[in-house]
Amino acid sequence: MSRAARDEALEAAYPGVEFRPHTRGWLARFMRAPAECVHLKEGEPFMAALSPDVLYLRGKASPQRTPQRPEASLCCACLVGVLEPALAAFDGHGVLFEPDAQRLSQFFFVAAPDFAAGGLQPEVAAAIEQRLRDRERASCEWDVLCERRAHWTWFSQQEVASLDETAWITGARGQRLCSKHAARKLCRLFETLRAANIEYMNLPYGGAGAYLWI
């Protein structure tokens, strides 16, 4: 990809984000290194590698959108600026598991048809699919009056600390949220993290699925 084409793709995918000039140059393109926002200087405690349209299925990168948006390394503020409107605009349905801030290294969305190829055990996939059905016709339960329909069910760490316990997934009440308020809740969580190194993150795709973490 030429410099002009890469710059155009970055600007389209990350409006308002300013990138470090040397991470947009020919050497970065040759090394296939992601562009970095200008805030990612030495010592920055929060970094997230966002690959908007890539999902790893059976260990191989699988693009979920054409054209595929470029990967970028972002600080917390730049990540929130991209993530919040993207989640708020998502018109599908999902469940969202609050990550453990002390262990978080990847945070990714897997659509329901990709659960098996995405590495979920059959019993975990079945439990999540049940909760996707439970969400139907629910109203948003944000802490202010919201008349929107819920598109997400949020599970806190206290409710579901590990995906290994399917009884927690099926038994937890969760919080039903519309897309706007699910986006706000997740971004508020990221904003409270003093430090994080998220090595891989993507954006929702398809009609229904789950945000998982490892």
Sequence and secondary structure as in RCSB ss.txt:
>XXXX:A:sequence
MSRAARDEALEAAYPGVEFRPHTRGWLARFMRAPAECVHLKEGEPFMAALSPDVLYLRGKASPQRTPQRPEASLC
CACLVGVLEPALAAFDGHGVLFEPDAQRLSQFFFVAAPDFAAGGLQPEVAAAIEQRLRDRERASCEWDVLCERRA
HWTWFSQQEVASLDETAWITGARGQRLCSKHAARKLCRLFETLRAANIEYMNLPYGGAGAYLWI
>XXXX:A:secstr
  HHHHHHHHHHHSTT  B GGGGSHHHHHHT  EEBTT  TT SEEEEE TTEEEETTEEEE SSS    EEE 
HHHHHHHHHHHHHH  SEEEEE   TTT  EEEEEEGGGTTTTT  HHHHHHHHHHHHHTTT B   SS   SB 
 EEEE TTT S TT HHHHHH   EEE HHHHHHHHHHHHHH S EEEEEE    SSEEEEEE 
